[in-house]
Amino acid sequence: MMSNLQQQKEIIDVFQRRYATKKFNPERKISEKDWETIMESARLAPSSFGFEPWKFLLIENPEVRQEIKEMAWGAKKTIDDASHFIVILARKNMTLENPHIQHMIEDVNGRTFDPESRFCQLFDDFQRNDLQLTTERALFDWASKQTYIAASQMMTAAAFLDIDSCPIEGFNQEKVDAYLAQNGWMDPKEFGVSLMISFGYRDEDIKPKTRQSLEEIYEVI
Ligand SMILES: Cc1cc2nc3c(=O)[nH]c(=O)nc-3n(C[C@H](O)[C@H](O)[C@H](O)COP(=O)(O)O)c2cc1C
């Protein structure tokens, strides 16, 4: 058993060595078991009301990677050599009318779906009045925010396994959406691209962290 002190040190070590990797070793592949662990850390991520508004596409095909590369300046340095390249999709129009919500409540959570129930009404009220998720864009961004939590868990799990990663927002969303839709890999009525991540083993030194001090970002009230 690790002592509390050892645990604290390990957590900080893991976050110190997670860095946005720019150069991956093309020869080194992530093992199946390690990858399963990383995907499981995504699957177990928290989500608003437990509705899991996401899907994860693992892009193995080198031609597809090339085509994505053309639309993703932020992935240019890593997409070729990354062992695993993930495109995270966020669900669109996640309101009570979306069949995914019924699926989550009935099939995943084993409860009855009743749009008039207190739970559903609370959800509806929360969306309309608390967060004012009243446009398609706001609803997509709300789902997209949640995919970043899963992304973070994946990168942290990877860092625990000494696997490197780079999160990627540098892409033309409209173009990647259209590309995935044209090829039948994503239904554009249901999903949009949220974030991409390269995973693999670094072929460079870990970049030391530059960060604001705790005093700058933290206040006790
Ligand atoms: C949401 C998000 C989007 C990012 N997009 C890119 C990207 O497109 N390409 C890239 O090389 N790095 C990208 N990064 C990496 C950041 O530049 C990096 O995390 C930041 O500079 C801090 O450095 P560190 O992660 O090495 O500690 C992104 C990071 C985040 C969180």
The ligand as an SDF file (V2000), in Angstrom:
LIG
                    3D

 31 33  0  0  0  0  0  0  0  0999 V2000
   -8.3750   22.3210  -25.4980 C   0  0  0  0  0  0  0  0  0  0  0  0
   -6.9570   22.2390  -25.9180 C   0  0  0  0  0  0  0  0  0  0  0  0
   -6.6220   22.3400  -27.2530 C   0  0  0  0  0  0  0  0  0  0  0  0
   -5.3080   22.2000  -27.6820 C   0  0  0  0  0  0  0  0  0  0  0  0
   -5.0240   22.2010  -29.0180 N   0  0  0  0  0  0  0  0  0  0  0  0
   -3.7680   21.9090  -29.4170 C   0  0  0  0  0  0  0  0  0  0  0  0
   -3.4820   21.7060  -30.7940 C   0  0  0  0  0  0  0  0  0  0  0  0
   -4.3380   21.8140  -31.6590 O   0  0  0  0  0  0  0  0  0  0  0  0
   -2.2300   21.3660  -31.1410 N   0  0  0  0  0  0  0  0  0  0  0  0
   -1.2270   21.2240  -30.2150 C   0  0  0  0  0  0  0  0  0  0  0  0
   -0.1070   20.8830  -30.6000 O   0  0  0  0  0  0  0  0  0  0  0  0
   -1.4670   21.4170  -28.8930 N   0  0  0  0  0  0  0  0  0  0  0  0
   -2.7090   21.7380  -28.4790 C   0  0  0  0  0  0  0  0  0  0  0  0
   -2.9770   21.8840  -27.1290 N   0  0  0  0  0  0  0  0  0  0  0  0
   -1.8820   21.7590  -26.1500 C   0  0  0  0  0  0  0  0  0  0  0  0
   -1.5860   23.0550  -25.3700 C   0  0  0  0  0  0  0  0  0  0  0  0
   -0.8980   23.9550  -26.1760 O   0  0  0  0  0  0  0  0  0  0  0  0
   -0.8170   22.6980  -24.0960 C   0  0  0  0  0  0  0  0  0  0  0  0
   -1.5810   21.8200  -23.3190 O   0  0  0  0  0  0  0  0  0  0  0  0
   -0.4690   23.9390  -23.2490 C   0  0  0  0  0  0  0  0  0  0  0  0
    0.3940   24.7750  -23.9550 O   0  0  0  0  0  0  0  0  0  0  0  0
    0.1620   23.5730  -21.9190 C   0  0  0  0  0  0  0  0  0  0  0  0
    1.3190   22.7870  -22.0980 O   0  0  0  0  0  0  0  0  0  0  0  0
    1.4430   21.3080  -21.5200 P   0  0  0  0  0  0  0  0  0  0  0  0
    0.2050   20.5590  -21.9030 O   0  0  0  0  0  0  0  0  0  0  0  0
    2.6540   20.7340  -22.2370 O   0  0  0  0  0  0  0  0  0  0  0  0
    1.6190   21.4010  -20.0570 O   0  0  0  0  0  0  0  0  0  0  0  0
   -4.2870   22.0350  -26.7110 C   0  0  0  0  0  0  0  0  0  0  0  0
   -4.6370   21.9550  -25.3590 C   0  0  0  0  0  0  0  0  0  0  0  0
   -5.9520   22.0240  -24.9690 C   0  0  0  0  0  0  0  0  0  0  0  0
   -6.3050   21.8560  -23.5230 C   0  0  0  0  0  0  0  0  0  0  0  0
  1  2  1  0
  2  3  1  0
  2 30  2  0
  3  4  2  0
  4  5  1  0
  4 28  1  0
  5  6  2  0
  6  7  1  0
  6 13  1  0
  7  8  2  0
  7  9  1  0
  9 10  1  0
 10 11  2  0
 10 12  1  0
 12 13  2  0
 13 14  1  0
 14 15  1  0
 14 28  1  0
 15 16  1  0
 16 17  1  0
 16 18  1  0
 18 19  1  0
 18 20  1  0
 20 21  1  0
 20 22  1  0
 22 23  1  0
 23 24  1  0
 24 25  2  0
 24 26  1  0
 24 27  1  0
 28 29  2  0
 29 30  1  0
 30 31  1  0
M  END
$$$$
